[in-house]
Amino acid sequence: MHRRDPHDSAPHLSAAAATSAPSAPHNAAEVAPAERYIDLGPIGSGGMGEVRAVFDGKLGRQVARKAPRVGVAGAAELLAREAAVTASLEHPGIVPVYDAGVGPDGAPWYTMRLVRGRSLRQVLAETPELLDRMALLRLLLSAVEAVAYAHARGVVHCDLKTTNLMLGEHGEVQVVDWGLAASGPAGPGGGTPLTMAPEQQRGEAPTPATDVWAIGLILMELLTGAPLEGPATREQVAALALNGVPLALRALLLRC
């Protein structure tokens, strides 16, 4: 079972990458495959993979490129599977895969949209007032719709959390980091310990209800303004003093 580092970073644009991007070549068709991507620096890393900003010299744009972490057992296989699963999910709320290949070292990599924005966790940390946080429910609903699409395609994310929901500069929402997603009868399993559903913690096969549990925890963080400090139980959620939260939202939270 793979347990995700709770501080995994999603692919988003760094200030250094934004200022150091080269210009597009005069003739994109002349760019050799080995010279197509120009490294612009690291974006983030997690337990299994590393993400860097790169400039695509063929199409003249910045993208995020993910590769497995060196020396981590099983990372290459997981990353190749993540690329395939993510590429199969064509939805505006799911980060798109642009390209994939194998490096000179034999390790797989793939490129995806470079998300310009912040995670929901970052936004919540800067939003102390409940009414302002409740205004973010529209964005959470967009993420839920993307997850529902994945479920209709037979894919369970298995690692939903506020750091994996990216909010763009123009109101767009992207669900990222599908590295532990379950597709079909088999999947890598595991997740982030603090947000794992009870059946995940027991080592059982994930179902769409597994993601619903995680969405409930995201909703709880949005309503309380504070991230989890330990694994939550339904009894703890029911005992929360959610002053000012409409009864319908409380019922939805408990339902999740």
N, C-alpha and C positions, 0 to 999 in steps of 0.2 A: 504493500500500500504506500502510495506517495503522499507525503504530507507537505503541503505548500508553505513556503516561507511567508508569514503574514505581511512582510514588507516588500513583496514582489512589486516591481515597478511596471506600469503599463507604458506602451510606446507613446510618448508625447514629445513635442518639439522643445528642445532646450534653447536658451538664449544664444549659446555659443554656436549651435548648429545654424540658427537663423541668420547669423551675421557672417558666417564663413562659407556659405554655399557658393560654388562657382557658377558661372553662367553656362547656358546651354551651348553645345558645339554648333558650328555653322551647318554641318551636315550630319544629322544624327545617325544616318544609315552607315556612316563610316566608322562608328565606334566599335572597336573589337570587343567581343564578349568578355574577355578577361579584364578589360579596362572600363567596363560599363559603369561600375559603381565606385564612387570616390568616398572614402570614409570621412565623416564629419565629427565623429566623437561619440562616446557612450551616452545612452539615454537612461538605462537602468538594467538591473539584473535580478534574477530570482534564484530559486533553488536549482532549476534545471537549465535555464537559458539566459542569454545576454542579448540585449537590444541596443543597436547603434543607429544613429542617423547617418544616411548615406545620400549622395547625390547621384541620381540616375542620369548618366551622360547621354543615353540614347533618347530619352523622352524629356530631358531637361526639367526634372522636378526632384524634390526631396522626398524620400520615403524612409520607412523604418525597416531595418534588416535584423532578423533574429537568427541566432545560431546557438547550438548547445554549448553549455559551459564545459570547458576542458576538464577532463578527469572525473566527471560525474557519471557513474555507471547508469546506462539506460537512457541518458539524456538525448543522444542522437535519435534513437528510435521514437522517443516521445515527441521530439520536435517534428520529425517527419510526419508522424500521425496527426499532430496538431495542425500542421499546414494543410493536410488533406481534409480534415474535418472542417476547419474554418473556411477553406475554399469552397466547400459544398454548401455553405450557408450564404446565400445571396440575399441580403436584407439591408436596408438603409441603416439599421441600428446595430449592425455587426461589422466590425472592422474588416475590410476586404483584403484578400491576398492578391498581390500583383504578379509575383514571379517566384520561382523556386529553383533550386539547383544543389549541386554538391561542390564544396570548395576543394582546393588543392590538397588539403589534409584529409579528404574523404568524408568530412562532416557535412551534413545537410544544412541548408539555410533557406529562408524565404523572406520575401519583402512584402510589406503591407502599407496601408495608408499611415502616414505620420500624423497622429492625432494632435491637433493644436488646441490645447485647452488644459483643464484640470480635472482631477478625479472628484467624484461626489464627496469623498472623505475630506479633501482639501476645502471644497466649497462649504461643507457643513461646519468645519472648524472656524470659518470666518463669518458664520451666520448665527449669532447668539439668540435671536428672537424667534419664538415659535411660529408666528405668523409668516415671517420671512422664509423659514424652513418649509412651511406647508406650501408655499408658492412653488417649491421644487417638486411637488408631487406630480406635476404634469410631466416633468422630465423622467421621473421614476416610472411613470406609466408607459412612456416611450420605450424604456428599457425592458419592461415587462412584456410589451408587445413583441419585441425582438426575441425574447426568451421563449414566448409562446410559439413563435414561428419555428424556432429550433426544435421545440418539443414535437411539433407537427411533422418535422423531418426525422424524428427518431433520435434526436441528440439532446442529452442532458448536460448542462454546463458543469455542474458539480463543484464549482468554486466561486459562486457569486458573492460579492462583497462590495462595499462602497469604493474600494480602491480599484475595482475592475469595471466601474462605470465611469466613462470619460465624458465630460461635458465640454463641448466645443465652444468656440468664440461666438458662434451665431445661433446658439440654441440647439445644436445637434447633439445627439446622445449616441455613444458607441459602447457596446458590450464587448470587452476585450478579454484576452488571456483564456483561450479555450484549450489549454494544454492538458487538463485533466478531464476533458469532456468524455462522456460515455456515449458511444454510438453503436447500436445493435446489442448483441448479447455480451460483448466484451468491451472492456475499457480499462484504463490505467488505475482507476479507483483513487480513493483518498481525497484530500482537500486541505483547507486551512483548519487546524484544530478548533479555533474559536467559533467558526461558523459552520462546522459540519453538522448535518442533520443526525438525529439519533441512529438511523439505520446505517449511515456512513460510519459512525463511530463503532458500530457493531460489526462492520465489515461486510454488510449486505449489499446487494446490487442496487445502484441508484435508480430512481424513477423520477418522473417529472415532479412528484411531491417533494423530492429532495431539494430541488431548486425553489419550490414554493416556500419551504422552511427558511432558506437563505434570504429570499425576498422579504419575508416577515422580519428577519433580523435587520435588513437594510431599512425597512420602514420604521422599525423601533429606533434605530440610530437617528433617522431623520426627525422623528417626533421628540426624542429626548435630547438630541444634540450631542450625545456622547457615545463614543465607540464602546464595544464590549470589553469588559475586563476579564471575563471568564465565560466558559460555555453556558448558554442560557437554557432554561427549562420553561415550559409553558406556564408552570406555577409562578415562576419569577416574573414573567411577562404580565400575567394576570394581576400581580400585586403592585405593578408600577403605578405611581401617582402621576397620571398623565393629565394634569390640570390644563384646561382649555382645549383639549383634544376632543373633537366631536365623537359621540358614541358610535357612529357608523365606522369611523376609522379604528376605534378601539376593537370593535367586533371583527373588522377585517384583519387586524394585527393578530388576534387570537386565532382566527380561522387559519391563517398562514402557519 
